[in-house]
Amino acid sequence: MSPPPVRPLFVLGCPRSGTTLLQLMLHAHPRIALPPETRFVLPAYAERLRFGDLTRPDNRAALADWITRRKETRFHELGLDAGAVAGRIATGPPTLGSALGIALHAYAERHGKARWGDKRPAYALHVAEILRLFPEAQFVHLVRDGRDCAASLLGMPWWHRGFHEAVATWAQVMDVTAGFARRLGPGSWYELRYEDLLADPEGQLRALCAYLGEEYAPEMTEPHRVAHGAVPARKTWHRRTHGALDASRAGSWERRLSAEQIRLADAVLGERLAARGYAPGGDARPGAGELLRYRRVEALRRAARAKRRLRDGVLRLREPGPVAFRPGV
């Protein structure tokens, strides 16, 4: 078995920014495989101390079962032989990144692809963790107008946090990813806009492939052809990915948000929107009460992130061994 590429690929962005569409475009490439959203990379990292010293075969076997046997990890949606993958993890390199890489690489092998990785919007706020697991990773950040993301989130059956939280989520993703874009540079970080991807899919995908070091493949502009196998049927909110590219949702915030919501979004996101080429909706200011409510939500999100980072720092001091992926899985 030939070793996997040394540069796994991770697609990220604010929820409802089009990351599933981009995942399918990349998955349509003859050399790239990106699975449906999993739930084992970040949870495994957060719970890494429970697996103990991975130089011990019994601990690697326990980790393998945790990844492949639990419904919560969504491993079953990858269509892989759980026993076979668990066996490879148990006999593989003794790091958490290697175990996770084996599972993702197995998905690529199933599709006859050489390049592997993962897509999940949540990675946008956990780039540091992904880098610890996969130091050679390449990141692709898909940006969509924050007002469209917020409007779309309000229509999701799984979003129960309201408008202020939706806007604050986009703002935080923009701030956090901007820092990593500067730190990692153009060799490891690539950003493109959802609106540009819809308006000129071939041009945008050619540029993306150049960043990835891959040849452009025309079939990438027809992601619906792979949607049936790469988007779980339960995700009814991704039904548009099963059809041809549709640019009608770009800019739909003007008819989907109320005037009050638009005023608030423009006020708190204005500089971030302008920096990414999005025009403001108007000059009217939101009410003082609405602005105060938003600032409270924003502050709570910052505090929660700071708490997570502090906890991670403490856990790092207790790690029994390295966590980074090792080639040769």
C-alpha beads as a LAMMPS data file, in Angstrom:
LAMMPS data file: protein, C-alpha beads

329 atoms
328 bonds

1 atom types
1 bond types

-500.0 500.0 xlo xhi
-500.0 500.0 ylo yhi
-500.0 500.0 zlo zhi

Masses

1 110.0

Atoms # bond

1 1 1 0.000 0.000 0.000
2 1 1 1.401 3.360 -1.013
3 1 1 1.616 6.068 1.642
4 1 1 -0.968 8.860 1.631
5 1 1 -0.096 12.413 0.626
6 1 1 1.652 14.381 3.333
7 1 1 -0.745 17.310 3.009
8 1 1 -4.283 16.475 4.069
9 1 1 -6.963 18.950 3.048
10 1 1 -9.455 20.629 5.381
11 1 1 -12.430 22.709 4.223
12 1 1 -13.951 25.087 6.750
13 1 1 -16.118 28.181 7.120
14 1 1 -19.057 29.632 8.963
15 1 1 -22.052 27.267 9.043
16 1 1 -24.260 27.724 5.945
17 1 1 -21.444 29.299 3.930
18 1 1 -21.508 26.656 1.184
19 1 1 -18.873 24.282 2.531
20 1 1 -20.920 21.224 1.514
21 1 1 -21.061 22.477 -2.069
22 1 1 -17.303 22.999 -2.068
23 1 1 -16.781 19.575 -0.489
24 1 1 -18.696 17.993 -3.371
25 1 1 -16.756 19.968 -5.966
26 1 1 -13.502 18.745 -4.493
27 1 1 -14.842 15.212 -4.063
28 1 1 -15.667 15.190 -7.783
29 1 1 -11.950 15.591 -8.523
30 1 1 -10.378 12.290 -9.627
31 1 1 -7.648 12.538 -6.983
32 1 1 -9.492 14.050 -4.002
33 1 1 -11.943 12.437 -1.569
34 1 1 -13.743 14.433 1.119
35 1 1 -16.274 12.515 3.233
36 1 1 -19.613 13.615 4.660
37 1 1 -19.156 15.513 7.917
38 1 1 -17.707 13.219 10.554
39 1 1 -17.774 13.618 14.303
40 1 1 -14.544 11.959 15.362
41 1 1 -11.684 14.385 14.688
42 1 1 -12.450 17.169 17.161
43 1 1 -14.165 14.933 19.766
44 1 1 -11.192 12.545 19.758
45 1 1 -8.805 15.456 20.242
46 1 1 -10.903 16.848 23.094
47 1 1 -10.999 13.427 24.784
48 1 1 -7.430 12.411 23.944
49 1 1 -6.324 11.782 27.521
50 1 1 -8.900 9.019 27.919
51 1 1 -7.066 6.911 25.334
52 1 1 -3.820 6.966 27.284
53 1 1 -0.384 6.116 25.926
54 1 1 -0.885 5.038 22.313
55 1 1 2.380 3.150 22.213
56 1 1 0.359 0.478 24.011
57 1 1 -1.505 -1.750 21.511
58 1 1 -4.511 -2.137 23.804
59 1 1 -4.949 1.634 23.963
60 1 1 -4.755 1.944 20.181
61 1 1 -7.352 -0.821 19.889
62 1 1 -9.656 1.045 22.289
63 1 1 -9.220 4.237 20.282
64 1 1 -9.953 2.340 17.062
65 1 1 -13.203 1.022 18.509
66 1 1 -14.141 4.492 19.746
67 1 1 -13.728 5.896 16.218
68 1 1 -15.310 3.079 14.219
69 1 1 -18.010 1.566 16.458
70 1 1 -19.848 4.514 17.987
71 1 1 -22.853 6.018 16.247
72 1 1 -21.904 9.471 17.526
73 1 1 -18.761 9.573 15.376
74 1 1 -20.811 9.030 12.177
75 1 1 -18.134 6.667 10.952
76 1 1 -20.913 4.407 9.681
77 1 1 -21.823 7.034 7.069
78 1 1 -18.468 6.550 5.345
79 1 1 -19.420 3.123 4.006
80 1 1 -16.223 1.516 5.290
81 1 1 -15.491 -1.853 6.880
82 1 1 -15.248 -0.847 10.539
83 1 1 -13.274 -3.935 11.511
84 1 1 -10.714 -3.472 8.776
85 1 1 -10.161 0.209 9.592
86 1 1 -10.001 -0.534 13.319
87 1 1 -7.351 -3.159 12.626
88 1 1 -5.241 -0.675 10.673
89 1 1 -5.510 1.877 13.466
90 1 1 -4.575 -0.717 16.100
91 1 1 -1.422 -1.680 14.202
92 1 1 -0.613 1.810 12.945
93 1 1 1.635 4.600 14.254
94 1 1 1.024 5.426 17.935
95 1 1 -0.404 8.945 17.596
96 1 1 -3.930 10.288 17.596
97 1 1 -3.397 12.135 14.301
98 1 1 -2.280 8.903 12.663
99 1 1 -5.384 7.056 13.866
100 1 1 -7.668 9.766 12.521
101 1 1 -5.673 9.971 9.294
102 1 1 -6.036 6.223 8.752
103 1 1 -9.838 6.548 8.894
104 1 1 -9.912 9.490 6.474
105 1 1 -7.383 7.868 4.161
106 1 1 -9.490 4.685 4.090
107 1 1 -12.397 6.728 2.749
108 1 1 -10.193 8.033 -0.057
109 1 1 -9.040 4.502 -0.840
110 1 1 -12.636 3.344 -1.070
111 1 1 -13.148 5.887 -3.859
112 1 1 -9.844 5.160 -5.555
113 1 1 -8.443 8.580 -4.646
114 1 1 -4.963 9.582 -3.513
115 1 1 -5.776 12.808 -1.654
116 1 1 -7.715 12.784 1.608
117 1 1 -9.029 15.239 4.155
118 1 1 -12.223 16.402 5.789
119 1 1 -14.866 19.123 5.741
120 1 1 -16.614 20.611 8.725
121 1 1 -17.551 24.246 9.369
122 1 1 -16.561 23.880 13.036
123 1 1 -12.922 23.501 12.021
124 1 1 -12.873 27.265 11.433
125 1 1 -12.690 27.797 15.198
126 1 1 -10.351 24.851 15.785
127 1 1 -7.542 25.400 13.294
128 1 1 -4.934 25.182 16.050
129 1 1 -6.161 21.730 17.013
130 1 1 -6.177 20.521 13.399
131 1 1 -2.623 21.783 12.988
132 1 1 -1.497 19.840 16.037
133 1 1 -3.013 16.677 14.569
134 1 1 -1.967 17.365 10.959
135 1 1 0.955 19.840 10.876
136 1 1 1.215 19.669 7.069
137 1 1 -2.471 20.364 6.438
138 1 1 -3.731 22.676 3.732
139 1 1 -6.817 24.731 4.606
140 1 1 -9.538 26.080 2.339
141 1 1 -11.763 28.740 3.888
142 1 1 -15.026 29.441 2.104
143 1 1 -16.501 32.858 2.915
144 1 1 -20.103 33.879 2.355
145 1 1 -21.816 37.201 3.097
146 1 1 -22.467 37.115 6.837
147 1 1 -26.034 38.304 6.369
148 1 1 -26.752 35.380 4.047
149 1 1 -25.189 32.954 6.520
150 1 1 -27.325 34.342 9.343
151 1 1 -30.508 34.241 7.249
152 1 1 -29.795 30.668 6.220
153 1 1 -29.032 29.561 9.778
154 1 1 -32.406 30.856 10.948
155 1 1 -34.077 28.418 8.550
156 1 1 -32.165 25.336 9.737
157 1 1 -33.998 22.741 11.859
158 1 1 -30.899 22.302 14.030
159 1 1 -30.288 26.008 14.738
160 1 1 -31.985 27.152 17.946
161 1 1 -29.776 30.059 19.028
162 1 1 -31.433 32.985 17.300
163 1 1 -30.291 35.798 15.044
164 1 1 -27.804 37.502 17.345
165 1 1 -25.898 34.250 17.841
166 1 1 -25.882 33.626 14.076
167 1 1 -24.347 37.034 13.386
168 1 1 -21.833 36.656 16.225
169 1 1 -20.816 33.244 14.871
170 1 1 -19.912 34.714 11.474
171 1 1 -18.027 37.588 13.102
172 1 1 -15.984 35.230 15.270
173 1 1 -15.169 32.931 12.364
174 1 1 -13.939 35.902 10.325
175 1 1 -11.757 37.167 13.163
176 1 1 -10.237 33.805 14.061
177 1 1 -9.553 32.702 10.495
178 1 1 -8.006 36.057 9.591
179 1 1 -5.349 35.400 12.211
180 1 1 -4.529 31.969 10.834
181 1 1 -4.496 33.276 7.263
182 1 1 -1.729 35.688 8.258
183 1 1 0.145 33.081 10.263
184 1 1 0.042 30.222 7.750
185 1 1 0.424 32.177 4.522
186 1 1 -0.534 31.296 0.943
187 1 1 1.101 27.874 0.966
188 1 1 -1.211 26.505 3.641
189 1 1 -4.247 28.808 3.647
190 1 1 -6.594 29.630 0.793
191 1 1 -9.722 31.762 0.956
192 1 1 -12.447 32.153 -1.629
193 1 1 -15.944 33.607 -1.661
194 1 1 -19.087 31.541 -2.111
195 1 1 -20.554 34.188 -4.402
196 1 1 -17.511 34.108 -6.682
197 1 1 -17.587 30.314 -6.749
198 1 1 -21.175 30.371 -8.012
199 1 1 -20.545 33.155 -10.521
200 1 1 -17.387 31.623 -12.024
201 1 1 -17.022 28.027 -10.868
202 1 1 -14.387 27.031 -13.389
203 1 1 -12.176 30.040 -12.770
204 1 1 -12.419 29.722 -9.007
205 1 1 -11.805 25.981 -9.039
206 1 1 -8.812 26.322 -11.341
207 1 1 -7.239 28.755 -8.887
208 1 1 -8.081 26.455 -5.978
209 1 1 -6.504 23.465 -7.724
210 1 1 -3.361 25.489 -8.353
211 1 1 -3.117 26.163 -4.617
212 1 1 -3.588 22.463 -3.879
213 1 1 -1.003 21.437 -6.439
214 1 1 -3.584 19.464 -8.417
215 1 1 -4.659 19.554 -12.045
216 1 1 -8.047 21.148 -12.649
217 1 1 -10.782 18.623 -13.504
218 1 1 -13.888 19.834 -15.430
219 1 1 -16.171 17.457 -13.516
220 1 1 -15.660 19.614 -10.438
221 1 1 -18.237 22.063 -11.826
222 1 1 -20.918 19.343 -11.649
223 1 1 -20.962 18.485 -7.940
224 1 1 -24.531 17.193 -8.087
225 1 1 -23.235 14.081 -9.843
226 1 1 -21.543 12.911 -6.630
227 1 1 -24.047 14.332 -4.133
228 1 1 -26.092 11.149 -3.876
229 1 1 -23.143 9.258 -2.445
230 1 1 -21.442 12.019 -0.484
231 1 1 -24.381 13.745 1.255
232 1 1 -26.381 11.638 3.735
233 1 1 -30.102 11.486 2.910
234 1 1 -30.985 12.666 6.412
235 1 1 -29.489 16.082 5.634
236 1 1 -32.543 17.457 3.860
237 1 1 -31.216 21.004 4.237
238 1 1 -28.573 20.126 1.620
239 1 1 -31.138 19.138 -1.011
240 1 1 -29.981 21.902 -3.361
241 1 1 -26.638 20.171 -3.744
242 1 1 -28.423 17.444 -5.727
243 1 1 -29.222 19.889 -8.537
244 1 1 -27.275 22.109 -10.894
245 1 1 -25.434 25.137 -9.504
246 1 1 -27.890 27.856 -8.474
247 1 1 -26.748 31.387 -7.718
248 1 1 -30.201 32.588 -6.663
249 1 1 -29.480 32.295 -2.930
250 1 1 -26.502 34.650 -3.098
251 1 1 -27.620 38.015 -1.718
252 1 1 -30.993 36.654 -0.604
253 1 1 -30.558 38.245 2.832
254 1 1 -32.250 41.395 1.527
255 1 1 -35.575 39.575 1.305
256 1 1 -35.027 37.031 4.093
257 1 1 -34.057 39.374 6.927
258 1 1 -36.160 42.061 8.526
259 1 1 -35.154 45.723 8.325
260 1 1 -34.196 45.611 11.999
261 1 1 -32.006 42.554 11.475
262 1 1 -30.272 44.163 8.514
263 1 1 -29.550 47.298 10.530
264 1 1 -27.959 45.246 13.300
265 1 1 -25.890 43.094 10.928
266 1 1 -24.603 46.117 9.032
267 1 1 -23.689 47.886 12.261
268 1 1 -21.731 45.056 13.862
269 1 1 -20.319 43.404 10.750
270 1 1 -19.707 46.480 8.597
271 1 1 -15.886 46.503 8.574
272 1 1 -15.662 42.732 8.234
273 1 1 -18.150 42.731 5.361
274 1 1 -16.365 45.556 3.553
275 1 1 -12.986 43.859 3.969
276 1 1 -14.360 40.870 2.062
277 1 1 -16.045 42.866 -0.676
278 1 1 -19.630 42.946 0.592
279 1 1 -21.573 46.208 0.368
280 1 1 -23.550 47.422 3.402
281 1 1 -27.333 47.414 3.240
282 1 1 -27.823 50.970 4.503
283 1 1 -26.771 53.623 6.997
284 1 1 -29.564 53.282 9.559
285 1 1 -28.423 52.345 13.052
286 1 1 -30.004 49.596 15.171
287 1 1 -31.704 50.351 18.443
288 1 1 -29.515 50.622 21.538
289 1 1 -31.238 47.620 23.108
290 1 1 -30.600 45.402 20.098
291 1 1 -26.967 46.455 19.954
292 1 1 -26.492 45.760 23.673
293 1 1 -28.081 42.331 23.317
294 1 1 -25.718 41.498 20.487
295 1 1 -22.640 42.674 22.407
296 1 1 -23.574 40.363 25.272
297 1 1 -23.833 37.378 22.921
298 1 1 -20.529 38.316 21.298
299 1 1 -18.818 38.606 24.694
300 1 1 -20.121 35.202 25.778
301 1 1 -18.724 33.626 22.616
302 1 1 -15.314 35.191 23.218
303 1 1 -15.324 33.981 26.816
304 1 1 -16.295 30.456 25.793
305 1 1 -13.462 30.337 23.262
306 1 1 -10.957 31.620 25.813
307 1 1 -12.122 28.921 28.228
308 1 1 -11.661 26.212 25.583
309 1 1 -8.163 27.433 24.798
310 1 1 -7.240 27.454 28.493
311 1 1 -8.538 23.917 28.938
312 1 1 -6.613 22.766 25.885
313 1 1 -3.422 24.260 27.253
314 1 1 -3.863 22.326 30.485
315 1 1 -4.549 19.090 28.617
316 1 1 -1.410 19.530 26.525
317 1 1 0.684 19.386 29.695
318 1 1 -0.798 15.979 30.504
319 1 1 -0.509 14.307 27.096
320 1 1 1.303 10.971 27.365
321 1 1 2.873 11.301 23.922
322 1 1 2.822 13.186 20.595
323 1 1 -0.470 13.651 18.764
324 1 1 0.730 14.590 15.267
325 1 1 0.017 12.457 12.216
326 1 1 2.894 10.310 11.020
327 1 1 3.150 9.353 7.330
328 1 1 3.102 5.729 6.400
329 1 1 -0.381 4.738 7.477

Bonds

1 1 1 2
2 1 2 3
3 1 3 4
4 1 4 5
5 1 5 6
6 1 6 7
7 1 7 8
8 1 8 9
9 1 9 10
10 1 10 11
11 1 11 12
12 1 12 13
13 1 13 14
14 1 14 15
15 1 15 16
16 1 16 17
17 1 17 18
18 1 18 19
19 1 19 20
20 1 20 21
21 1 21 22
22 1 22 23
23 1 23 24
24 1 24 25
25 1 25 26
26 1 26 27
27 1 27 28
28 1 28 29
29 1 29 30
30 1 30 31
31 1 31 32
32 1 32 33
33 1 33 34
34 1 34 35
35 1 35 36
36 1 36 37
37 1 37 38
38 1 38 39
39 1 39 40
40 1 40 41
41 1 41 42
42 1 42 43
43 1 43 44
44 1 44 45
45 1 45 46
46 1 46 47
47 1 47 48
48 1 48 49
49 1 49 50
50 1 50 51
51 1 51 52
52 1 52 53
53 1 53 54
54 1 54 55
55 1 55 56
56 1 56 57
57 1 57 58
58 1 58 59
59 1 59 60
60 1 60 61
61 1 61 62
62 1 62 63
63 1 63 64
64 1 64 65
65 1 65 66
66 1 66 67
67 1 67 68
68 1 68 69
69 1 69 70
70 1 70 71
71 1 71 72
72 1 72 73
73 1 73 74
74 1 74 75
75 1 75 76
76 1 76 77
77 1 77 78
78 1 78 79
79 1 79 80
80 1 80 81
81 1 81 82
82 1 82 83
83 1 83 84
84 1 84 85
85 1 85 86
86 1 86 87
87 1 87 88
88 1 88 89
89 1 89 90
90 1 90 91
91 1 91 92
92 1 92 93
93 1 93 94
94 1 94 95
95 1 95 96
96 1 96 97
97 1 97 98
98 1 98 99
99 1 99 100
100 1 100 101
101 1 101 102
102 1 102 103
103 1 103 104
104 1 104 105
105 1 105 106
106 1 106 107
107 1 107 108
108 1 108 109
109 1 109 110
110 1 110 111
111 1 111 112
112 1 112 113
113 1 113 114
114 1 114 115
115 1 115 116
116 1 116 117
117 1 117 118
118 1 118 119
119 1 119 120
120 1 120 121
121 1 121 122
122 1 122 123
123 1 123 124
124 1 124 125
125 1 125 126
126 1 126 127
127 1 127 128
128 1 128 129
129 1 129 130
130 1 130 131
131 1 131 132
132 1 132 133
133 1 133 134
134 1 134 135
135 1 135 136
136 1 136 137
137 1 137 138
138 1 138 139
139 1 139 140
140 1 140 141
141 1 141 142
142 1 142 143
143 1 143 144
144 1 144 145
145 1 145 146
146 1 146 147
147 1 147 148
148 1 148 149
149 1 149 150
150 1 150 151
151 1 151 152
152 1 152 153
153 1 153 154
154 1 154 155
155 1 155 156
156 1 156 157
157 1 157 158
158 1 158 159
159 1 159 160
160 1 160 161
161 1 161 162
162 1 162 163
163 1 163 164
164 1 164 165
165 1 165 166
166 1 166 167
167 1 167 168
168 1 168 169
169 1 169 170
170 1 170 171
171 1 171 172
172 1 172 173
173 1 173 174
174 1 174 175
175 1 175 176
176 1 176 177
177 1 177 178
178 1 178 179
179 1 179 180
180 1 180 181
181 1 181 182
182 1 182 183
183 1 183 184
184 1 184 185
185 1 185 186
186 1 186 187
187 1 187 188
188 1 188 189
189 1 189 190
190 1 190 191
191 1 191 192
192 1 192 193
193 1 193 194
194 1 194 195
195 1 195 196
196 1 196 197
197 1 197 198
198 1 198 199
199 1 199 200
200 1 200 201
201 1 201 202
202 1 202 203
203 1 203 204
204 1 204 205
205 1 205 206
206 1 206 207
207 1 207 208
208 1 208 209
209 1 209 210
210 1 210 211
211 1 211 212
212 1 212 213
213 1 213 214
214 1 214 215
215 1 215 216
216 1 216 217
217 1 217 218
218 1 218 219
219 1 219 220
220 1 220 221
221 1 221 222
222 1 222 223
223 1 223 224
224 1 224 225
225 1 225 226
226 1 226 227
227 1 227 228
228 1 228 229
229 1 229 230
230 1 230 231
231 1 231 232
232 1 232 233
233 1 233 234
234 1 234 235
235 1 235 236
236 1 236 237
237 1 237 238
238 1 238 239
239 1 239 240
240 1 240 241
241 1 241 242
242 1 242 243
243 1 243 244
244 1 244 245
245 1 245 246
246 1 246 247
247 1 247 248
248 1 248 249
249 1 249 250
250 1 250 251
251 1 251 252
252 1 252 253
253 1 253 254
254 1 254 255
255 1 255 256
256 1 256 257
257 1 257 258
258 1 258 259
259 1 259 260
260 1 260 261
261 1 261 262
262 1 262 263
263 1 263 264
264 1 264 265
265 1 265 266
266 1 266 267
267 1 267 268
268 1 268 269
269 1 269 270
270 1 270 271
271 1 271 272
272 1 272 273
273 1 273 274
274 1 274 275
275 1 275 276
276 1 276 277
277 1 277 278
278 1 278 279
279 1 279 280
280 1 280 281
281 1 281 282
282 1 282 283
283 1 283 284
284 1 284 285
285 1 285 286
286 1 286 287
287 1 287 288
288 1 288 289
289 1 289 290
290 1 290 291
291 1 291 292
292 1 292 293
293 1 293 294
294 1 294 295
295 1 295 296
296 1 296 297
297 1 297 298
298 1 298 299
299 1 299 300
300 1 300 301
301 1 301 302
302 1 302 303
303 1 303 304
304 1 304 305
305 1 305 306
306 1 306 307
307 1 307 308
308 1 308 309
309 1 309 310
310 1 310 311
311 1 311 312
312 1 312 313
313 1 313 314
314 1 314 315
315 1 315 316
316 1 316 317
317 1 317 318
318 1 318 319
319 1 319 320
320 1 320 321
321 1 321 322
322 1 322 323
323 1 323 324
324 1 324 325
325 1 325 326
326 1 326 327
327 1 327 328
328 1 328 329
